[in-house]
Amino acid sequence: MSILHGSHPDRASSTFDIESEFQTRRISKATLSRTGDDVLMRRAFATCIAIATVAIALLAPTSAPAAPAAPPTCTPADRCCKVCNEGQACGDSCISRKKQCHKGRGCACNAAEICSTEP
């Protein structure tokens, strides 16, 4: 059996015989078979990765998902239990602007957040 091999260092010919290669380099057929299996496994793995990449690209949405609706920029006054003019809203009450609030959003509102009632 001959294999095309353009840059074999030991021969000027562009082909060489595999059986003589076994004898020259003392490569066992089992070693060559294992190496061949490794190459086949690597090619199969690369093929699987390529197929998965194409499948993901085809299944991915073509447009960006719709952005979630932005929260309203103001709060109606009737939803606020307290309106904080000098301090800041913190939970259900107002605290100094110098302090940090450690409570979640409550029913108190900052004056700047109240929707204007003017038409």
N, C-alpha and C positions, 0 to 999 in steps of 0.2 A: 504494500500500500504506500503510495507516495502522497506527500502533502506539499502544497505550494508554500515556500518559505523564502522570501526574497532576500533576507539579510542574515542567512546562517553563517556564523563566523568561521566554521571549519571547512566549508565547501564553497566553491565559486558558482556551482550550479544553483538554479532556483528551486530545485526539488530535492528531497532526500527521502530515503526509505526509513520507515518507522522501526522495522525490525533491526536494522543496523544501528539505529539510535539506541535501542534497548541494549544491544551488546556493547556499544562504545561507552555509554554513560552508566551502564548497569542499573537502569531504571526498571523496576519490576512492573509487571502489568497491573498488579494490585494498587501500587502507588499511583500509576497513571490513571487507573479507574477512579480512585478516590479523588484525585485532583480534578478529573473530569466531572465527577459528581459535585464537587465544590463549585465548579464553574457553572454547572447547570442550576444548582441551588441559588447561586448569586443572581443568575439571569432571571430565574423564576421570581425571586424576591423583587428584583428591579422592575419586572413586568407587572407584578401585583401593585407595587407602589405607583407606577405610571397609570394603571387602570383606576386605582383609587383616587388619584389626583384628578383625572379627567371626570370621574363620576361626581366628585365633590364640586368641581367647577360647573358641571352641567346641572346639578341639583341646587346649587346656591341661588338665592334670589338675585335677579338681575338688577333690581332697584333697591335702594336702601329702604329699610322699614320706616314706616311713618313715625315721626317723632311723637312722643307722648304729648298730650295737650298741656300747654303751659298753664301753670296755676294763675288764677286771676291776679292782676297787679294791685288790686285794692280789695278791701273787705267792707261789706256794707255795715253801716253803723249799728243796725239792729242785731248783728251777730256778736257784738262786743259787749262784755259785761263791764269792762272798764276801759276808758280811753286814757292813755298815758301821754300827757303833754310835756312834762318836764323830764320824767324818767324814761325807762324803757319797759316794754311789756315782758313779763316773766311769769309763765303759767297763767294763773287767774288774777294776778295783781301786777302792780308797777314797782320797779326798783330803780335805784340811782343808775345813771348811765355809766358811772365809774365802776360799778359792780358787774360781775359776770353772772349770767343766768345759768342755773344748773337744773332747771325744770324744762319739761317739754312744752310744746305749743299749747296754750290754754285758751281761755276766752278773752283775755286782755289784749288790746290792740295798741300799737303805736299810732299817734295822731296822724303821722305821715302816710299810714296804710289805709286810712278811712277813705272810702269813695266819696267824691264830691257830690253834694245833693243838688248843685246848680245845673240847669239844663245846658 
